[in-house]
């Protein structure tokens, strides 16, 4: 595993900050940084929702892979997952 150095520092020229990851430097204005921080919150919230739904998805996939017709998810299954679309995707790869 290669470890790369990550740092963020104030950039007086921009004004904003520069983020350094390994050899790559990204310069961001404060408005862009604020936008990214808000997006991190949204992505983290969405990711946590999917992690919570993971056991329901595993249960559904196990039952759906052995069926030729659409299988209704359990009544207690997460409502965040589009089960008809998941079923179609499963059938496309099986």
BELHUKA-V277705 format. One record per backbone hydrogen bond with DSSP energy under -0.5 kcal/mol. NH is the residue of the N-H (numbers start at 1). CO is the residue of the C=O. E is the energy in kcal/mol with one decimal. If there is no record, write none. Layout:
BEGIN
nh->{NH & NH}
co->{CO & CO}
e->{E & E}
END
This chain:
BEGIN
nh->{3 & 4 & 7 & 9 & 11 & 12 & 15 & 16 & 17 & 18 & 19 & 20 & 20 & 21 & 21 & 22 & 24 & 26 & 28 & 30 & 33 & 34 & 35 & 36 & 37 & 38 & 39 & 40 & 41 & 42 & 43 & 44 & 45 & 46 & 47 & 48 & 49 & 50 & 51 & 52 & 53 & 54 & 54 & 57 & 58 & 59 & 60 & 61 & 62 & 63 & 64 & 65 & 67 & 72 & 77 & 81 & 83 & 86 & 87 & 88 & 89 & 90 & 91 & 92 & 93 & 94}
co->{1 & 2 & 20 & 18 & 16 & 10 & 11 & 11 & 28 & 9 & 26 & 7 & 18 & 19 & 24 & 5 & 21 & 19 & 17 & 15 & 29 & 30 & 31 & 32 & 33 & 34 & 35 & 36 & 37 & 38 & 39 & 40 & 41 & 42 & 43 & 44 & 45 & 46 & 47 & 48 & 49 & 50 & 51 & 53 & 54 & 55 & 56 & 57 & 58 & 59 & 60 & 61 & 64 & 70 & 74 & 78 & 81 & 82 & 83 & 84 & 85 & 86 & 87 & 88 & 89 & 90}
e->{-0.6 & -0.5 & -2.3 & -2.2 & -2.8 & -0.5 & -0.7 & -1.7 & -2.7 & -2.7 & -3.2 & -3.4 & -0.5 & -0.5 & -2.6 & -2.8 & -2.1 & -2.8 & -3.2 & -0.8 & -2.2 & -2.5 & -2.1 & -2.4 & -2.4 & -2.0 & -2.3 & -2.4 & -1.4 & -1.8 & -3.0 & -2.6 & -2.3 & -2.4 & -2.8 & -2.5 & -1.8 & -2.0 & -2.3 & -2.0 & -1.6 & -0.8 & -0.6 & -2.0 & -2.5 & -2.2 & -2.3 & -2.9 & -2.2 & -1.7 & -2.9 & -2.2 & -1.5 & -0.5 & -1.6 & -0.6 & -1.3 & -2.4 & -2.7 & -2.1 & -2.4 & -2.4 & -2.3 & -1.8 & -1.2 & -1.1}
END
